[in-house]
Amino acid sequence: MRGKPDDKELEEMVLNDMGTNDPFLLRKIIRSWEKVHTKGTKIVKKNDAARVPYQQWLSERIKIVKLPFSIEIPLRSTSPEPIPVSLEEVEKLRAMVAKLGKEKDDLQSELYKETGKNMILKRKSNQRKKLLEESRKKNGIEQDLKERVLECLDQADSGLGSLRDELAKAKRDGQEWKRWWDLATKQKKEEAFE
């Protein structure tokens, strides 16, 4: 590390919100950091020929500067002393362990059976869903075809209706023309007789 670290970095990293308003303590920390520099991956004391590892140097420095934080030393857990148990209790516990082991095996086999049944039901459910989707698609196609046929029938019916109207008009026109033809021939005959 070259140069002085920022005050903000030191407050967050070292002080942990304790004594952030104490400039004297902050100055002590800055002085401590000024005597540290890095070379490679190890952090060591500046201008030290022996290049003492950082943690060892820091421990010594804490004792000298007396920074207000504690170092937690991991405690070794001690195993509890065995409790004397009678043979009858041991036999009861062994019987209970055997019984619980058998129950565990029974429950595990039951779990496997139920899991198998569940998988079969899921497979059947998925097959039924696929069949339902296919039948819905077929039903949709049939519905679409029915609608198209009904549209065609409606168009044909309206076409037939217009043709009927034209046929009825043609019949009326034909009857009208026939009446006029009959009238004209009758007049010609009368003129020819006169």
C-alpha positions in Angstrom: 0.0 0.0 0.0 1.4 3.3 -1.0 0.1 6.6 0.5 -2.4 7.4 3.1 -5.7 5.5 3.1 -9.0 7.5 2.9 -10.6 8.4 6.2 -13.9 6.9 5.0 -12.3 3.5 4.3 -10.7 3.4 7.7 -13.9 4.4 9.5 -15.9 1.6 7.9 -13.1 -1.0 8.0 -11.5 -0.5 11.4 -13.7 1.6 13.7 -17.1 -0.2 12.9 -18.9 3.1 13.9 -17.1 3.3 17.2 -15.2 6.5 17.8 -15.8 8.0 14.3 -16.0 11.4 15.9 -12.6 11.0 17.7 -9.9 12.6 15.5 -7.1 11.5 17.8 -8.0 7.8 17.4 -8.3 8.2 13.7 -4.9 9.8 13.6 -3.4 6.8 15.5 -4.9 4.5 12.9 -3.6 6.5 10.0 -0.1 6.5 11.5 -0.3 2.7 11.9 -1.3 2.3 8.2 1.6 4.6 7.1 4.0 2.0 8.4 2.5 -0.8 6.2 3.3 -1.6 2.6 2.7 -4.5 0.2 5.1 -6.5 -1.7 3.7 -9.3 -3.8 0.7 -10.9 -2.0 2.0 -10.3 1.6 1.4 -7.2 3.6 4.4 -6.5 5.8 5.8 -3.7 8.0 7.5 -0.9 6.0 11.3 -0.7 6.1 11.6 -4.0 8.0 14.5 -6.2 6.9 13.0 -9.4 8.3 9.6 -8.8 6.6 7.4 -10.1 9.5 4.0 -11.3 8.4 1.2 -8.8 8.7 -0.9 -10.6 11.3 2.0 -11.0 13.7 3.0 -7.4 13.1 -0.6 -6.2 13.6 -0.9 -8.0 16.9 2.2 -6.4 18.2 1.1 -3.0 16.9 -2.3 -3.3 18.6 -0.6 -3.9 21.9 1.6 -0.8 21.4 -1.1 1.5 20.1 -3.9 0.0 22.2 -6.7 0.3 19.6 -10.2 -0.2 21.1 -11.3 -3.5 19.5 -10.9 -7.0 20.7 -9.4 -10.0 18.9 -11.6 -13.1 19.1 -9.7 -16.2 19.9 -11.5 -19.4 18.9 -12.3 -21.6 21.8 -11.9 -25.3 21.6 -15.0 -27.2 22.5 -14.6 -29.8 25.2 -16.4 -33.1 24.8 -18.9 -33.8 27.6 -18.1 -36.5 30.1 -19.9 -39.8 29.5 -22.9 -40.3 31.7 -23.1 -43.8 33.4 -26.1 -45.7 32.2 -27.5 -49.1 33.5 -27.6 -52.2 31.4 -31.4 -52.2 31.5 -31.5 -48.7 30.1 -29.0 -49.7 27.4 -31.2 -52.7 26.4 -34.3 -50.5 26.3 -32.5 -47.9 24.1 -31.2 -50.7 21.8 -34.7 -52.1 21.5 -36.1 -48.7 20.8 -33.4 -48.1 18.2 -34.2 -51.4 16.5 -37.9 -50.6 16.6 -37.4 -47.1 15.2 -35.1 -48.6 12.5 -37.8 -51.0 11.5 -40.4 -48.2 11.4 -38.0 -46.2 9.3 -37.6 -49.0 6.8 -41.4 -49.6 6.7 -42.0 -45.9 6.2 -39.3 -45.7 3.5 -40.8 -48.7 1.6 -44.3 -47.1 1.9 -42.8 -43.8 0.7 -41.3 -45.6 -2.4 -44.7 -47.3 -3.1 -46.6 -44.0 -2.8 -44.0 -42.2 -4.9 -44.4 -44.9 -7.6 -48.2 -44.5 -7.5 -47.8 -40.7 -7.7 -45.6 -41.0 -10.8 -48.1 -43.3 -12.5 -50.9 -40.9 -11.7 -48.8 -38.0 -13.1 -48.1 -39.9 -16.3 -51.8 -40.7 -16.7 -52.7 -37.1 -16.0 -50.2 -35.9 -18.6 -51.6 -38.4 -21.2 -55.1 -37.2 -20.4 -54.1 -33.6 -20.8 -52.5 -34.4 -24.2 -55.7 -36.2 -25.3 -57.8 -33.3 -24.1 -55.7 -30.8 -26.0 -55.9 -33.0 -29.1 -59.7 -33.3 -28.8 -60.0 -29.6 -28.3 -57.9 -28.9 -31.4 -60.1 -31.4 -33.4 -63.2 -29.8 -31.9 -61.9 -26.4 -32.9 -61.2 -27.5 -36.5 -64.7 -29.1 -36.7 -66.3 -26.0 -35.3 -64.4 -23.9 -37.9 -65.5 -26.2 -40.7 -69.1 -26.0 -39.5 -69.0 -22.3 -39.5 -67.5 -22.2 -43.0 -70.2 -24.6 -44.3 -72.9 -22.5 -42.7 -71.5 -19.4 -44.3 -71.4 -21.2 -47.7 -75.0 -22.3 -47.2 -76.1 -18.8 -46.2 -74.4 -17.4 -49.3 -76.0 -20.1 -51.5 -79.4 -19.4 -49.9 -79.0 -15.7 -50.5 -77.9 -16.4 -54.1 -80.9 -18.7 -54.6 -83.2 -16.0 -53.1 -81.9 -13.4 -55.6 -82.3 -16.0 -58.5 -85.9 -16.7 -57.4 -86.5 -13.0 -57.4 -85.1 -12.6 -60.9 -87.1 -15.7 -62.0 -90.3 -14.3 -60.6 -89.6 -10.9 -62.3 -88.8 -12.8 -65.6 -92.1 -14.6 -65.3 -94.0 -11.4 -64.7 -92.2 -9.8 -67.6 -92.9 -12.8 -69.8 -96.6 -12.7 -68.8 -96.7 -9.0 -69.5 -95.0 -9.5 -72.9 -97.4 -12.3 -73.7 -100.4 -10.2 -72.8 -99.0 -7.4 -75.1 -98.3 -10.0 -77.8 -101.8 -11.4 -77.5 -103.3 -7.9 -77.6 -101.2 -7.0 -80.6 -102.1 -10.1 -82.6 -105.8 -9.6 -81.7 -105.6 -6.1 -83.1 -103.9 -7.3 -86.2 -106.6 -9.9 -86.8 -109.3 -7.3 -86.3 -107.7 -5.0 -88.7 -107.3 -7.8 -91.2 -111.0 -8.6 -91.0 -112.1 -5.1 -91.5 
